[in-house]
Amino acid sequence: MTGLHIYITGMGIISPVGNGLDQTRAAIKQSKSGIQPLTLFPVAQSDPLPVGEITESFDTGDVPRTHNLALVAAREATVGAQRSPDAIVIGVTTGGILTTEENLKDGYTDPQLFAHHSVGSVAEHLAGQLDCKGPVITVSTACSSGTVAIKIAVDLLNNGRVKSVLAGGADSLCRLTYYGFNALQLIDPNGAHPFDKNRNGMSVSEGAAMLLLESGTQPPESAIAKVLGVGLSCDAYHPAAPHPEGAGGIAAMRTAIKEAGISHSDIDYINLHGTGTFHNDLSEARAINTIFGGAKPPLSSVKGAFGHSLAAAGAIETVVSALCMQDRLIPANKGCEVPDPDLNLDPVLKPSAAELRTVLSNSFGFGGNNAAIILGSTAKDSRPFTPTPTADLAVAGCACLTGSGDAGQTLDALSRGQDCRGILPDGKISQKLSPNAVRRLKRLPRMGLSLAIAAYEDSGLSDAPSSVIFGTGWGPLSETYDFLQKLLESSEELTSPTNFVGSVHNSPAGQIAIHFQSTGANITTVGDDYSFEQALMTAALLSGGMADDDTMFVIGADEHHERLSHLFDRSVSLDTGRSDGGGALCIKKSGADPCPWIRIRVSFFERAESNLQVVSSLVSQLGGEEAIREKYGLVMPGIPLAYRNTGEKQLKDFLSRTGFVNPVFDYRKLTGEYASASATAAALAVRLIQKGIIPEPLGGGKPCRLEGRGALVIGLGRYVTAMEVLP
């Protein structure tokens, strides 16, 4: 397979400055600002703070605001496409939280009203509307989410799994972010002034941008620009503050430049992250000065006009960068009147004409999550991406947590015919944590960090993993609830900045990175019951860039919350018990030589709705009936309770088609209902293969030897997925 170029063949955008590409173009040329006092919902203050609010009407439906914003941008991006995208990867941080806030405020307790709360439901909504049957991945890495989504999309295309991907980001305004950033004293009451001497904070905003990406050796007629490189890093420094010297930003930019095969001197314009907060602008300026020195290209931040739309920001600014390349225009650094001389930058203050062949755009977020993307014109000569087919990952160490305890205690319980449903006390979860971590962290980050420590100890490796990939269906529910509860009980007068920082979905992954000083990619995926599969798939995609001796964490975990879990998770609302838990893998890249460790890979991921051939496609992808019978000594189906009827029919179809007669371990019946149960199943599969024998209660009444065969963990229900765990 020859090298491929990644082309942007469609774009869509909606933001405070306009709806669609034409309005956005005009706004950039006119240096129009979309910052104005909030009107979307009433606030306690007599004078609402300025925000980037979309006041122009747009298509609405019976789904939350973020979903509608995403769909507006997606429809524009795909308007000329000949077929549905093969996959969707988008960044989201708010999901349906605006609707959830209203429901909680009104005291509603019907789970149906919270059906679209999930961050992952935005991408699923797009998949249904656009008839995408392939992988759907949601990234939630705070303000870098949209750019990280593009990176994953590029890797999907590069390894040949798909031919087209819809990638981008979307977020709506909501009380959580409006009051949360204000509690951190990060909002400028006069509107953001990025890189200004008197800057005093950001303007929280909303919007969506989507890009249709396609791979090929030659640009298609619809090609707008090329993605030349994307770099990811983590500061591993602080949950909310950037590294003071911009270390993570430097690493992300250098990786993007290296991947693009260019020099920093080839870059014609830098679209800065530039939020307007004192420390963020200072950190980015130091990073820019380190890389570019005294030969900096023209640069500017558009957040003074667009506001900071969080997960959408990176995607919006990628679209803006592509538009500026087309229009030969450098956008103004709106809001900056007197550039801060201490930053040693010279931001462009008025729209300026320029030939732009190569553009760098930065996106940095909470948890030290950094992403940098480089675009090139279609006419620019550039090296193609080196094909990196998805490889198996080798499991160097694993761990899990269930109601019975750790991996050993869980297997002991299962071997005695006991189930592992339940909630492990906080004290047992925290046994491997320092007193400081116990004091600072609530349940989900404690679980994530405990799992990471246990998996690392199990690996016996001397060097800590450089990257963290974390999957969670619902994120830190304790922090989210505590923040909103305090807000609502105080008539929106009081908030907790600590709970706000902890409420972001990528908070646990950030804590793991800080503990292990993991400065590589730090990604959180959110796809409800399929979050861990998304995380593992993402890890495999990123493994192509790993050094042979490098390792990474792949972790999935979810907490049970007494007030929120039954509202958000339909399976939990139908269950008579309460459970939570997760699993963790410490993985290496599996080389060509025989590997001493167990291997794991995601081999299948398709949407089941309106997909009558999904089970036959699964069988075919796994090599056919005979190969399945020979390869696997155990099948572990995961069927969420809310989709039990559908999942059991899919399982029956799979077993009938394959003639599989070896043990079938329906693990959710024994582990309980929580979104990341498949992470627990993956860790248990590794342990069972290591032992080489399936305990009598799981083997149909008698012990069953695996005899060198592996386990197949399949997710069933709305999506059908397959994780192969092989000796």
N, C-alpha and C positions, 0 to 999 in steps of 0.2 A: 504494500500500500504506500503510495507516494504521499508527501506532505500536503496538508490541506491549509487553505486560507479560510478564515471565518469572516463572513460578510454580514453586515447589517442590511437587510433587504426590506424592512418595514419598520416604522416607528409610530408611536402614539403617545400623546401627552395631555394631561389636564393639570393645571396648577392655578395659583392665585392670579397669575398674570394673563391667563387665557386658556381657552378650551380648544385644543388641536394645534397642529404644527403651524398653520398660517397665523393664528393669533399669537402664538409664542414668538414666531419670527418678528412680527410687528412690534411686540412688546420689547424684545431685545434691542431692536434698532432704535426705538424711542426711549430706551432706558426707563421703561414704565415700572412702577412699583405696585405690588399687590398687598402691601402691608397696611392694615387698618384695624380699628378696634373690633374685638370679637363680638359676633352677633348670633353665632350658631346655637348657643345655649346660654341661659341666664347665669350670671356669676354673682358672688357675694359682694365683690367690690363695686363701688359706685361708678368707677371708671374702668371698664374692661381693658385689659392689656392689649397692645397691638399684636396681631397674628397674621399669618398668611392664610386667609380663609377664602374658599371658592364660593363666591356669591352668585355667579352665573348659574342658571339652571342647567342640569344635565340629566340624562336618562336615569330614572329611578325604578326600583322594583321593590319586592318584598324582602330585600336583604339589607344588611347594614351599609352604612355610607362607604366604608373602605371597599367593600365588594363592588359597589356601583362605580366608584372612581376607577378601580382596576379594570372593570369591564369596558368603560368608555375608552380608556387608553388601549386596551387589547383589541377592540374592534377597529380602531384607527390603524393600529400596527399591522393587522392582518387583512385589511380591506382588499388588497390586490393579490393575496395568496391564493394559489391554485388548490390547496388542500389544507387540512387541519395540521397544526404543529404536531410533531412526533412526541414532544415533551414540553412541560411547563416548569420553569424554575423562577420563583419570585420571592422578593424580600418583603416581609411584613412584621410590624411590631405591635400594632393596635388591634388588628382583626375586627371583631364586632363589639369592642369594648364600649363604644359610645352608646349602642343599644343596650348593652348589659347595664351600664350605669343608670340609664333611665329606668330599666326594669327593677333594679335593686332599690332605687330611690322610691319607686312606687310600691315596693313590697311584694312584687310578683314572685311566685315560686313554681310556676309551671315550666318544666324543662323544655317544652316545645318553644317557648319564647326565647330561649338561649341557644337555639339550635345552630346559630351562626356566630357564636361567640369566638370559637377557636381561630387562632391566627392561621392555622392551616386550611380553614374552610374557604379562604379567599381564592387560593389556587385551585381548590376543588370546584368552586363555583365557576371559575374560568374554564376548567376542563370540561365541565358539563355543557356550558354555553358554546364552546368551540369544538366540541366532540373530539377532544384529545384523549386517546386511549392509552397512551404511553406513560412513562414515569412522571409523577407530579411531586415536586420538591419545594418545600417552603423553608426559607432561610430567615432566621431572626437573630441577627448580630447587631442589634441596635442601629445606629446611624450609618453603618457600612453595608447594611443588608442588601440593598439594591445592586451594588457593585459586586458583592460576593456572589449573588445569584447569577450575574453575568459570567463570573469565573467558572462556576459549576456548569453552566450551559456550554461554555467554550470547551470544557473538558469532555462533556457528553458528546459533543460534535466531533471532537478531535479523536476520540477512541473508536469512532465508527458505530456507536450504538444507535444513533439517530441521524437524520439528515437536516432537521429543522427544529429549533427550540424557541419558544416564546419566553423571554426573560425580562425581568424588570423589578419594580417595587411599587408599593402602594401603602398609604396610611392616611387616616382621617384625624382631624382634631378630636380631642376628647378631654374629659376632666382629668383623667390620670396624667396625661402629658402636660396639659395646661397648668394645673396646680403643682405637678411634680417638679417641673423645671423652675417654676417660680419659687418653690420651697427651697431649691438649691441656690436661689439668688442668681440664676443664670439668664433671666429674661430682661432685656433692656426696655424700660417703660416708654422709651421714645423710638423704639424700632432698632433693629440691628445695624451696627456700623462696622462691618468687618475691616480689620487692620487699621482702623482709625486710632489716632492718639487718645481719644476720649471714649473708646469703645466700652460698652458696659453690659454686654450680654447678647443673647440671640433673640430671634423672633420665631416661636414655634409655628409650624405650618402644616399643610396637608397637600395631597396631590397623588398623582400616579403617572408612571411612564413605563412603556413596554417597548421592547425591541424584538423583532423577528430576526433570528440569526440562522444562517445557513452555511454549510461547509461546501467547499469546492476547490478545484484547481484553477478555475478561471472565474472572474466576476460575472454573475448573472446580470441581465439587463436592469433589474430592479436594485442593484447594489448601490448603497448610499455611502458606505465607508467600510473599512476593515478593522477588526479588533486585532491589534498586534501583540498585546501582552497584558496580563493581569497579575499583580503581585498581592499576596496576603501576608499579614504578620500579626503578632499580638505583643503589646507592651509588656504584659505580665507584671504590671507595676501597681495599679490601683483600680478599684471597681468603677470609678467614675472619672478621675482626673487623668489627663494624658501624661505621657512620659515628658518630663521637663525639657529634655534635650531632643525630643522628637525621634527617639531611637526606633520605635516601631514604624513610624512614617518613613524614615530613611530606608528601613529594610523592605517595606512594601514597594516603594518607588524603585529601588535598585533591582528588585526581583522582576518588576514589570519591564524595566528597561532591558534587563538581560534576556527575558523571554522574547521581547520584541526584536532582539538582535540589533539594537541601535546604540548610539551613544547619547548621553544626556544633551549634547550639543545639537542633536537632530530635532529636538522638541521645539516647536514653533510657538506654543502657548500652553500655559498651565491653568486649568480650572481648579482653583484652590477650594479646599473644604471650607475654610473661612467662616466660622459660625458667628463671630463677633464677640465671643467670650474672651476674657483676657488671656487665660492660660492656654486655651485651644489655639488661638491665633499665634501666640508666642511659640508654642511647641512646633506648629507647622512651619512657621518662619525659620526657626532654627534648622529644621530638617531640609528645607529648600536651600538655605544658605550652605549647608554642609555638602549637598550634592552639586549645586550649580555655582557656588562661589560668587564671583563678580560677573559671571556671564549668564545671568538669568534671562530667559525669554520673557515676553510680555505675560502678565498673569493678573488674575482677578477672581473674586468670589461673587457668585450671583445671588447669594443668600440674603443680601440686603434688599433685593427686589422680590425674590421667590419665597423668602423665609426658609426655615429649616424643616423640611418635611420628613425627617427621620428616615424610615426604611425606604421611602421613595426618593430621597435626595440624590443618592448615587446614580439611580437610573435616570432621574430628571436631568441631572447634569451631564450624563453621557449623551442623552438626546440633544441637549443644548450644545454640547461640544460638536456633535455631528452636524447640527444645523449651522453652526458658525463656520465649520469647514466648508460646507456647501456655499454659504453666503459670503465667504471671505471677510469675516467680521469678528472682532474681539469684543466681547460684552463688557459693559462697565462694571466696576466694583461699586455698585450703588450703596450710598450711605457713608462712604468714606470721603471726608472733606479734608482732613489733615492727616496724611499717612504717618503712622507712628515711626519716628526715626530709629527707635531702638530695635525695630524688626528688620531693618536693612532690606526692605522690599519697596518696590515702586509700582503699586497696583494701578491698572488702567482705569482712569476716572470717567472717561466718556467712551461710548462705542467708537471703535476705530477700525478702519479698513486694513486688512492684512491677508496675505496668502498663507493659509494654514494647511500644511500637509501632514503634520504629526501633532497630536494633542495629548497631554497628560491630564487626567482628572483624578483628584484625591477624595477619599471618603473615610472618615475616622469616627469611631463610636465608643460608647460605654464598654467597659471591660477591656479597653485597649485594643479593640478590634480595628485593624487598619486594612484598607484596600486601595490599590492604585491601578487605574486602567489606562492603556495607551491606544488611541485610535489613529488610523492612517487613512489617507485618501485612497480611493480605488486605483488611482493612477500611480500611486507610490510603489516603487519596488520594495518588497519586503520578503523576508524569509518565511516560508510556511511553518506551521506548527509541526513538530515531529510526532508522528502517530504514536499514541501510547494506549494500546488496547488494555482494558481493565484486567488486572492480574489478580490472582488469589492473594489473600492476606494471610499471613501466618500468625497464629495465636501464641504469643509468648507467655501470656498470663491471663487469667480470667477471675471474675468474682461475681457474686450476686447477693441480693438481699430480698428476703421474703418474710412473711409472717413467722416463719420458723427460725429465721436467723440468716447466717452466711451460707456460702455454697455447700460446705460440708454438712452443716446442720440441716439444710434443705434436702440434700440427697439422702441423709439418714432418715428423715421423716418420710420421704417418698418410698424408701426401701421398706419401711414398716407399714406401708399402706395408708399413711396419714396424709391429709392435704396440708398445704402450706399457706392457706389463706389467712389473712389477718394483717395487723399493723404492728410492726416491731416498735417497742418503746424507744423514745429518743435517746435514752441512756445507752442502749445497746448499739444503736446506729453510730453513736459518737465515740465509741471506745478507742478508735484509732486517731481521734482528733485532739489537737492541743486545746487547753483551756481557753485560749484566746479565740480560736475558731468556734468553739461551743458557745461562747458568749456572744459572738457577732452574728452567727449564722442561724437561720431557721431551717425547717425540715428538708426541703429539697436540696439546697446547696450542701447541707450536711450529708445527705445521702450520696450526692454526686461525688463529693470529696472523699468520703469513706470508701466508696466503690473504687475510685481511682487508686487510692493508697493500697487497698487490698489486691487489686489486679497487678499493680507494680511490684508489690512484695511477692506475689505468686510467680511473677516472671523471672525473678532472680537476676534481672539485668542491672548493670551498674549505672548506666546513664539514663536519666529521666526522659520520657517521651517529649518530643519537640512540639507536637501538635495535639489539639484536643477537639474531637468531634462529638457533640452531645446531642442526643435526641430526646425530646420530651413532648408529650401530648398537650400538656396544659401549663407548663412553666411553674414558677414559684407562686402557688395559690395562697400560701399564708401571708406573704408580703403584699400581694395584690389586695386580698381581703382586708387586711389591717389598714392599708392606706385608704381604701375607699370607705371603710366603715368609719374611720376617724373623720374623714371629710364629710360624710353624710350626717353623722351624728352632731357635728359642729355647724350644721347649715353652711357647709363649704367655707368655713373660716380657718380650720386647723388641718394641717397635713404633716406627714412624717417624711422628711427627705431620705432618711435611711431606708424606709420601706419602699419608697419610689425607686431608688437605685437597685434594691433587691428584687423588685417586681419584674424587671426585664427578663425575658426568657433566657438570655445568654448569661445571666448572672452566675449560675452554677459553673458553667464552663470557664468563666473569668476567674472564679475562685480557684479552680483546679490549676489553671495556668499560673496564677500567682504563686501557689504552693510549690509547684514543680519547676517554676521559671521556664515554662514552655512558651517560647517566643515565635513558634511557627504558626501555621493557620489555626484559627480558633473559630469553629463554626457550630452553631446550634440549628438543628432542623426540627421543624414542628409539623407533624402530619397526623395528629391524633393517634389511632391505633397502629399506624405505619411509620411513626417517627424514627424508630430505631433502624428500620430498613433503609430509610432515607439517609440516616447518618452513616450507615455502613457502606451504602452505595457512594456517598460523597467521599468517604475515606478511600475507597478503591480508586475513584477518579483522581484524587490528589496524590495517590501513592506513586504515580509515574514521576513526580518531581522529588520523591524522597531519595535520600542517599541509601545505599544498601545496608548500612549499619544503623539507620535511623529507626525510631519507633514512634507510634502515636497511640493515643487513647481513643477508643470508640465506646461510648457510654450511653445508656438509655435509662431514664428514671422518671417516676411520677409519684407525687405525694397524694394522699387522701386528705381532703379538707371537709370538715363536717358540714359547712354551709354551702360550699361551692361545687364540690365534686358531683353531687347528684343533680345539680342544675345544668352543668356543662356536659357531662359524659352520660349519654343515654344508657350505656351498659351498666354503669354504676347505679343509676336510678332504678334499674330493673333488678339489681342484685339484692339479696337479703343480707349479705355481709359487707364488711368493709376491708379493703386490702390496698396495699401499695408496695412498691419495691422497684427493682431494676437490676441491670446487669452491666458489667464492664469488661472490655477486652483490651489488653495491651498487645498491640500488633506490630509486626514487621512486614516488609515487602517480601513475598515469597519468590525466590529466585529460580533459575532454571535447574539448579542442582536439587537432588532429593532433600526435602525439608524435614528437620527433626520434629517440627511442631505441626499441630493440626491446622488445616487451612479452612478459610471461610470466605464465602462470596455471595453476593446477591445476584441470582441468575435470572430473575423474572420480576417484573413490576408492571401490572396493567390495571386500568380501571375496569371494573366488572359491569358497571351499568351500561345497558344497551350493547353489551359485548357477549353475544351468545357463544362465541368460540374461545372464550378466555381459558377454560380448562384444557381444551385440546391444544391451545397455543402453549400452555404451561408444559404439558406432556412433551410436545415437540421440542421446546426450548431445552428441556432437560435430557434430550437425547432419545426419547421414545420409550415405549413400554418395557422392553427388555433391559435397556440400560438402567432404568429406574429400579427394576427388581434386583439387578446385580449390584448396583452402586450403594443402595441405602439399606441398612438393617433396621432403620427406625424412621417413621414419619411422625412429626410433631405439628399437628394443625393448631393454629391459633384462631379461634372463632369468637369475636366479641359478642357478648350476650345480646346486644341490640340487633345483631345480624345473624343470630343463631340459626334461624330457619334457612336463610340463604346460604350461609356457610356450610351447614350440614349437607345441603343438596350438592354444593360444589365438591365437598369432600367425598361424598358417595360417588359422584361422577368420576373423580380422580381415581379412586380405588377400583372402580369398575373398569375404567379404561386401561389401567396398568396391571390389573390382576395382582396387586400388592397384598401379600399375606403375612408380612412381618408385623411386629408390634406397631400400634398407632397410639400415641400419647397425646390426648386432647388436653393440652397443658393448662389452659385457662380454667378448666374445671377444678384444678388442684392448686393453682397459684393465685386465683382470684382475678377480679376485674380491675385493671389499671392499664392505661394506654401503652406503657412501655413494657408490658409483659413479654413481648417477643425478645427483648434484651435479656431478660431472665432465662427465657427458653434457650437462647443462643449459648449462654454461659453453661447451662445444665447440659446441653448437647455436647459441648467440649468436654465436660467432666465425664459424661457417660462414655464417650469414645476413648478417653484416657483410661478408664477402667476396663473397657472392652466387653462389658456385660450390662444388660438391662435388668434391673431388679425385678423380682417376681411380680409385684403388684402392677408394674408398668408393662410387663411382658406377657400379659394375658393369662396369669396364673402360674407361670413357671419362668425361671431365669432364662434369658435369651442372650447367647453370645453374638457379638457383632461380627466377629471373624474378619476383621479388616475392612468392614463396610462403614459407611458414614451415616449421618442423620440429615434429614430434610425437614427444615422448619418452614412451613407454609402459612402465610397469612390469608385469611378468607373473609368474605363479606363484600364491602364496597369496592375494595381493591383485592387483587390476588397477587401475592408476592411469594418468592421462594429464596430462602437462604440455605446454601449447601454447606454443611460442616463435614469435612473429609479428613481421614487420617493420612 
